[in-house]
Amino acid sequence: MTRILIADDHEVVRSGLRLILEAHPGWEVVAEAADGKAAIVKALEFKPDVAILDYSIPLVNGVEATRQIRKRNPQIEVLIFTMHDSETLVGEVLDAGARAYLLKSDAKEHLISAIEALAVHKPFFSGQVSEKLLETYLTLDATLTSFDPGAYKLQYVLHDRAGGKDTTFEVPITLTGDTASSAPAASSNAPASSSSAQ
């Protein structure tokens, strides 16, 4: 059973997410919160496997709530759920310890996949966020360990500051134009800016 916490200040959003998530076999929404302080308290009380936090929740925002939850219970995986598509925000979210970042505009397509990934302690970043991750944050905080143009994927080792351990994960890409010939070698830290994540 995968236990889930939902934190969003809009009741209609919480209700919609609960309906989607509890329709999935083996998933249970164990708690809801309308602000960041309540999210922290309920995360520590109910010990969900996954916490879905809106970035803009009041009192304590999603990033700070993530930081406090992960510091007190690193086993809880956090998904930041937001309307904001920002390179800076992606970095803040990862610094705080969240390992999934989902735009609300991508929820219909990717919400289930994101929870499935977090349930087995794997990171998840959708569409445009993956591209920004490759182009900015990972160039500073991860090491590219392999590039496989045949399989269309990049493999990174990302350091999880909150959990204190390294995570190896692969990012699928679409190669366009001359990307394959100009792609970085395995020892490079900077992915090609012409690659776009799916």
C-alpha positions as CSV (number, residue, x, y, z in Angstrom):
1,M,0.0,0.0,0.0
2,T,1.3,3.4,-1.0
3,R,0.3,6.1,1.5
4,I,-0.1,9.6,0.2
5,L,-0.4,13.1,1.7
6,I,-2.0,16.0,-0.3
7,A,-1.2,19.6,0.6
8,D,-2.9,22.4,-1.3
9,D,-4.9,25.4,-0.2
10,H,-7.7,24.8,-2.7
11,E,-10.2,22.2,-1.6
12,V,-11.3,21.5,-5.2
13,V,-7.7,20.6,-6.1
14,R,-7.3,18.3,-3.1
15,S,-10.6,16.6,-3.9
16,G,-9.7,16.1,-7.5
17,L,-6.3,14.6,-6.6
18,R,-7.8,12.3,-4.1
19,L,-10.3,10.9,-6.6
20,I,-7.5,10.3,-9.2
21,L,-5.1,8.7,-6.7
22,E,-7.5,6.5,-4.8
23,A,-8.8,5.1,-8.1
24,H,-5.3,3.5,-8.4
25,P,-5.1,0.1,-6.9
26,G,-2.9,0.0,-3.8
27,W,-2.9,3.7,-3.2
28,E,-4.5,5.5,-0.2
29,V,-4.7,9.2,0.6
30,V,-4.0,9.2,4.4
31,A,-4.1,12.9,5.1
32,E,-4.8,16.3,3.6
33,A,-3.5,19.8,4.5
34,A,-4.5,23.3,3.4
35,D,-1.2,25.0,4.5
36,G,2.4,24.2,4.9
37,K,2.5,24.0,8.7
38,A,-0.3,21.5,8.7
39,A,1.4,19.6,5.9
40,I,4.5,19.2,8.1
41,V,2.5,18.1,11.1
42,K,0.5,15.6,9.2
43,A,3.5,14.2,7.4
44,L,5.2,13.5,10.7
45,E,2.0,12.1,12.2
46,F,0.8,9.9,9.3
47,K,4.2,9.1,7.8
48,P,3.1,8.9,4.1
49,D,5.3,7.3,1.5
50,V,4.7,10.3,-0.8
51,A,3.7,13.9,0.0
52,I,2.3,16.0,-2.8
53,L,2.9,19.7,-1.9
54,D,1.7,22.7,-3.7
55,Y,4.6,25.2,-4.0
56,S,2.4,28.2,-3.1
57,I,0.6,26.8,0.0
58,P,0.3,29.5,2.8
59,L,2.1,29.9,6.1
60,V,5.0,27.7,5.0
61,N,5.6,27.4,1.3
62,G,6.1,24.0,-0.4
63,V,9.9,24.3,-0.6
64,E,10.3,25.0,3.1
65,A,7.8,22.4,4.1
66,T,9.7,19.9,1.9
67,R,12.9,20.8,3.7
68,Q,11.4,20.3,7.1
69,I,9.7,17.1,6.2
70,R,12.7,15.5,4.6
71,K,15.0,16.6,7.5
72,R,12.7,14.9,10.1
73,N,11.8,11.9,8.0
74,P,14.0,11.3,4.9
75,Q,11.9,8.2,3.9
76,I,9.0,10.5,2.9
77,E,9.3,11.3,-0.8
78,V,8.0,14.8,-1.9
79,L,6.4,15.9,-5.2
80,I,6.2,19.6,-5.7
81,F,2.9,20.4,-7.6
82,T,2.9,23.8,-9.1
83,M,1.9,26.2,-11.9
84,H,5.3,27.8,-11.9
85,D,7.8,26.8,-14.6
86,S,11.1,28.3,-13.3
87,E,14.7,27.2,-13.5
88,T,15.4,28.8,-10.1
89,L,12.5,27.1,-8.5
90,V,13.6,23.7,-9.8
91,G,16.9,24.2,-8.1
92,E,15.3,25.3,-4.8
93,V,13.0,22.3,-4.9
94,L,15.9,19.9,-5.4
95,D,18.0,21.6,-2.7
96,A,15.1,21.2,-0.3
97,G,15.0,17.4,-0.9
98,A,12.1,16.9,-3.2
99,R,12.7,14.4,-6.0
100,A,9.7,15.1,-8.1
101,Y,8.5,18.3,-9.7
102,L,5.2,18.3,-11.6
103,L,3.6,21.2,-13.4
104,K,-0.2,21.3,-12.8
105,S,-0.6,21.6,-16.6
106,D,1.1,18.2,-16.9
107,A,-0.9,16.5,-14.1
108,K,-3.4,14.7,-16.4
109,E,-0.6,13.0,-18.3
110,H,2.1,12.5,-15.6
111,L,0.7,12.4,-12.1
112,I,0.3,8.6,-11.9
113,S,3.8,8.1,-13.3
114,A,5.3,10.6,-10.8
115,I,3.7,8.8,-7.8
116,E,4.8,5.4,-9.2
117,A,8.4,6.6,-9.5
118,L,8.5,8.1,-6.0
119,A,6.9,5.0,-4.5
120,V,10.0,3.1,-5.4
121,H,12.3,6.1,-4.4
122,K,13.1,7.2,-8.0
123,P,13.0,10.9,-9.1
124,F,10.5,12.2,-11.6
125,F,10.5,15.4,-13.6
126,S,8.0,16.0,-16.4
127,G,8.4,17.5,-19.9
128,Q,9.6,21.1,-19.8
129,V,11.0,20.6,-16.2
130,S,13.3,17.8,-17.4
131,E,14.7,20.0,-20.1
132,K,15.4,22.8,-17.7
133,L,16.9,20.3,-15.3
134,L,19.3,19.1,-18.0
135,E,20.2,22.6,-19.1
136,T,20.8,24.2,-15.8
137,Y,20.7,22.5,-12.4
138,L,22.3,19.2,-13.3
139,T,25.2,21.0,-14.9
140,L,26.1,22.1,-11.4
141,D,25.0,19.2,-9.2
142,A,25.2,16.0,-11.2
143,T,27.8,14.0,-13.1
144,L,26.9,12.6,-16.5
145,T,27.9,9.0,-16.3
146,S,26.8,7.7,-19.7
147,F,25.3,8.8,-23.0
148,D,23.6,6.3,-25.2
149,P,22.3,7.7,-28.5
150,G,21.0,4.3,-29.5
151,A,18.7,4.2,-26.5
152,Y,18.1,8.0,-26.5
153,K,18.9,8.5,-22.8
154,L,21.3,10.3,-20.5
155,Q,22.3,8.8,-17.2
156,Y,23.1,11.1,-14.3
157,V,24.2,10.7,-10.7
158,L,22.4,13.3,-8.6
159,H,23.4,14.1,-5.1
160,D,20.5,14.2,-2.7
161,R,21.5,16.8,-0.1
162,A,18.6,16.0,2.3
163,G,19.0,12.3,2.2
164,G,22.7,12.3,2.0
165,K,23.0,9.7,-0.7
166,D,23.6,9.7,-4.5
167,T,20.8,8.7,-6.9
168,T,21.5,7.3,-10.4
169,F,18.7,8.0,-12.8
170,E,18.2,8.1,-16.6
171,V,16.5,10.9,-18.5
172,P,15.0,10.0,-21.9
173,I,15.7,12.5,-24.7
174,T,14.9,13.3,-28.2
175,L,17.8,14.0,-30.5
176,T,17.4,16.6,-33.1
177,G,19.6,17.9,-35.9
178,D,23.2,17.2,-35.2
179,T,22.7,16.6,-31.5
180,A,24.1,13.1,-31.5
181,S,27.4,14.1,-33.1
182,S,27.8,17.1,-30.7
183,A,26.6,15.3,-27.6
184,P,28.8,15.4,-24.5
185,A,31.2,12.7,-23.6
186,A,30.6,10.6,-20.5
187,S,33.0,12.7,-18.4
188,S,31.3,16.0,-19.2
189,N,29.1,17.8,-16.7
190,A,27.1,19.8,-19.2
191,P,24.4,18.2,-21.4
192,A,23.9,19.4,-24.9
193,S,21.5,22.4,-24.8
194,S,19.8,21.2,-28.0
195,S,18.5,18.0,-26.3
196,S,14.9,18.1,-25.2
197,A,13.5,15.8,-22.5
198,Q,10.3,13.9,-23.2
